[in-house]
Each structure stands twice: as structure tokens, then as C-alpha cells.
Amino acid sequence: MLELYTHPLSPCAQKVRIVLAEKGLDFLSHHVDLPNKENLKPEYLRLNPLGVVPTLVHDSTPVIESSVICEYLDDAYPQIPMKPTSAHAKAQMRLWMKHVDAKLHPSCGALQWPLVMRPKLMEKSSEVRQALLDSIPEKPRRDRQKRLMEMGLKAPDVEGAVQVYMQTIAKMESDLKRHTWLVSNSFSLADVVVAPYFQTLHQFGWQVMLKNAPLVTDWFKRCRQRDSYRIAVTADFSDKLSLDLQEIGRQSWVDICVHIKW
């Protein structure tokens, strides 16, 4: 029995859903209302003390941290392996996972959180907002969300986020000259964990950030063409949601461009 606590716009949840789809695994989905901070309610914190999505529950036992969940699923259901075969490629895969967790995920959050999470919090009183933000378990995430709550895309986090994206794109463009996918000629967990962070650029219409990266552009196109991506990611974007996000992205692009050095 597999259960997944998830949210459609969470890149971390998207990558786990891609693995589930690649392996053809059925699961029970539980929607977690992130804009209203359902992830910080005591009943959810009992499953995931960090108060983040996703959480996988396998035979009543929670597994947390999206990259860990991806490897867990590959170990638990090895019939369709998603790790590369060579030790070197596996090491490179884990370096991409580390890069995502340490740098790309918080960078994505700095760009996406003010646009899709902040507006709902702004509807609440300042006292309620403060109490919710104060309850975030991890200090770095708590402090970052407080800055983004106060300043939106004018927060200092945005400049660093854009730089991380541009550095990531340059590294990927270089690596994709050597093989079809990020670490080998086979689609692997390396591609799974990175692809959702390019969904963010896609959904907001920020593909111009890829204008000097034709190999990355082609890589992401091939990711989106996979059945697993269509099932796990694209299917959650209705026409209305896609149009709304494109409009939000268009309106915010001026603030983003302040931090871009082409």
C-alpha cells in the first residue's frame, strides 16, 4: 500500500510522482493545501516533522525527503531500475540530487513561492501570517519565507536564485554534450529530480532563460514527452491554471529581469 501526501505545484512532489509513474505504481494521493499551511498542522507534522511535501507512506511507514523517497522507491521496486549502471554515473546522479536539494530547490522557492503561496497568506491577518511562519520547523526555510512574505520578488534571495538557475543551465548544457541524458544515455533519477525545476520556468513562461542552452531546451522537451511526465506533472495543469500561471509569470518578469545578467 503506497500513499503520497502531495501538492500539484511542488517540484519535490512532482519528482516522486514521476518515479511512481515510471514504475507504473498505484498509490493513494492525499492533497496537502500548502498555501493555507496545512503542512504545518500537528497531524501532518506527526508524519513529516519537517512540515514539507511530499511524504510517502509505504505499508503504514512514512518515508520523507523527496530525493530519499525516489531512491527508496527504486530500491523497493527494482523491476524498472532508474539508477545508472556504472558507479561513476551513480555518483554523478547523487551529485545532481545534492545540487537540487542544497541549491536548486531553495532557488526555485525564491522564485515560485512569492507567486503561488504568498498571495493566499496575504489574505490572512498579520498576526495569523506571523504565527504560521513562526511555526515552520527549519530556521533557514522559516527565515527565507519571512523575507519573501515581506518583500516578494524584491527579496535579496531572488538574485542568488537566478544565478543558481543560470549556473545550473550552463552545467547541464556542458554535460549534455557528452550523453543524451544528464549522467548517461539512459533516463535516470538524475533527470527525474532536475526536470520539475524546469517546469517552473515553463509554467511561468520564463523559457527565455534557456535561450543560450539548446541542449537543455531539447532535454526538457524530451522529459515532457515521456508518459511519466504527462501523468505525474502535465495532467495536474488545467487549461485555466496554465493560463493563470502564464499571466502571473508575465507580470512578474520585470522584477525577475532585475536580477538577470545575460
N, C-alpha and C positions, 0 to 999 in steps of 0.2 A: 504494500500500500504506500503510494507516494502522494504527498500533499505539498503544495507550494504556496507560500504567502508572497504575494507579488503585487506589482503595480505596472500598468502598461508603459509608462514613460521612464521607468527606472532602467538605466543601462545594465546595472548589475542583475536585475531580474531577467532582462532580455537575454543575456548570455546564458543563463541557466535554462531558460525556455528553449533556446536554440539547441543546447545539448540534448534536452529531453526529446525534441523533435527529430534531431539527427538519429537518435537511438530508437525512435518510434515508441517511446514510453508514455503510457497513460498516467495521468495524475489528476488529483482534485485541486482545483485552483481556488485560493482564498484572496479576494481583493483587499488590500490594505490602503486605506484612504490617507495618503501621505500629506496632501495639502491641509487636512484637518488634524494632522499629527496623531492618527490612530496608532501609528507605530510606537508611540510613547505611552500607550495605555498599559496598566500593570499586567493584564492578561497576555498582551503581546510580548512585553519585556520578560515574562517568565519563559517564553520560547526563545527569545533572542535578546539577551541582556544589553546588546549594543543599540537596540532600537532601530534597526535598519532592515530593509528588504534586499534580497529575498531571504526566507527561511525555508529550508527543505525539511519535511518530516517524513522519515522512512521507517515504517513499522513502529510508529509512535515515538521515535527518537529524533530530536531536532539536530540538524546539521546547519551551521551558519558560515558566513563569509562566502561570497559568490565564487571566487576562484577555487576555494576549498571544495565547495559543492560540485563544481564542474569536474574536478579530479575524482571526487568521491563517486560521482555517477559513472565515470569512466572505469573506475575500479570495480564498482558493484555490478555494472552491466557491461562486461568487456567484449560482448559479441560483435559490436561495431566499434572498434578502437578509435580513439580520437587523439591519442598521443603519437608523435612521430616515432619511427623505429630506432633511429640512431641515438646514442647517448648525447652526442653533441647537439642534435636537433631538439632533444628533450630539454637540455639546459637552456637553449635559446628560447624555447617555448616558455619556460619558467621565468626567464628574464623579462619577456613581454608581459607575463602575468604580474610580475613585481612592478614593472613600469606602470601598468594600468592602475594597480591598487595604490601605489605611492604617489603618482603624479597625474596620470590622465583622468582618473575618476574625480579627484578634487577640482581639477581644472574644468572638467565638464560641468560639475556642480556650480562653479562660479559663474558659468555662462547660462546654464539652464535653470537653476534654482530661482533666480530673480524673476524669470519669465513665467514659470508654471507653478511654483509653490508660493512665492511671496504674495501674489495678489489675494489669495484666499486668506492668508494670515492678516493682511491689511484690513480685511473686513471685521476683524475682531478688535476688541478694546486693547489699548496699550498694555493694560495690566495682564490680560489673558495672553497676549503675544509674549510678553516678558516671561510669564510663568512657563509657557510651553517651551520657549527657547532655553530657559534655565534648566529644564528637565532633560535636555539632551545629554546622554551619558558621557560622551567623549569630548574633552575640552577643545581640541583643535576644530572639530566639526561644530561644536557649540559656538565658539568664537567666530568662525567663518560665517555661519548663518546669521549671527547677530550683525556682523558688518554688512552682509548682503541685504539683510532686512532693512537696515538703516539707509544704505547708500545705493542699493540696486546695482546696475551695471557700471556705476561710477566708483564702486568699491575698488581698493588697490589690488584685490585678488584677481581682477579681470585681466590686468596687464600680464601677470605671470601665467594665467591660464592660456591666453592667446599664444604666448611664447612657447609653452609646453606643446600646444597643438602643432605649431609650425615646426618645432624640432622633431616631434613625432612623425609628422608627414615626411620630412626630409629623410629621416632614418628609414622609414618604410620604403620610400622611393628607391633608396640605395639597395636595401635588402631584396626588393622585388626584381632587381636586375639579375639576381643570381638564381632565383627559383620562382615558380608560379604562385605559391602562397608564401606566407611570411617566413616560415622556417624550413620549408621543403617544397616538394612538388605535390604534396597532398594537403588538403584542408585539415586543419588540426585545431586543438584548443587555443593555440596562439591566435588564429584568425577569429575564433569564436569570441574571445574576451575583448578583442580590439574593435570588432565591427560595430557594436552598439554605440560606441562613442562617435562614430561617423554618421550614425542615424541622427544624432543631434544636429550635425551640420546639415544633413539632408532635410530634416523636418522643418527647420527654420529658414531654409533657402540660402544657406551660407556656403554653398559649394564653391564660391569664388576663392575660398581658402585653399582649394585644390588646383588652382589654375596652373601652377607650375609643377604639378605632380600627375602626369598622365598614367603612370603605372598604378598609383594609389587609386586614382579615379576608376580605372578598369578593375582593380581588385575589389573595390566596394560594389561596383556593378555586379560582379560575379557572385559576391556574397549575397546580394539582394535577390539574385536569380535562383538561389538554392531553395528547395521546397521548405527546408527547415526555417529559413529566414522569413519566408512568406507566412508560414504557420505561426511562428513564435513572435514575430515583430510586426510585419506589414498588416496582418489581419486585425490588429488592435487599432489601426488608424482609419477611422471612418472618413468619408469624403469631407464631412463638416470639420472634424478635428484637424485634418490635414490642411484645409483652407485656413482655419483659425490660427494654426501654428505658423503657417507661411506669413500671414499678416502680422502676427506678433514679431516674427523674425525680421520682417521688412522694416517695421517701426523701430526696432532696437538696433538695426545695423549701424546707424550713425554712431551710437555710443560704443559699439564694438570696434568700429574702424579707428577710433581714437587711439587704440592700443595695438594696431597692426602696423608692422614695419615691412612693407613689401620688398 
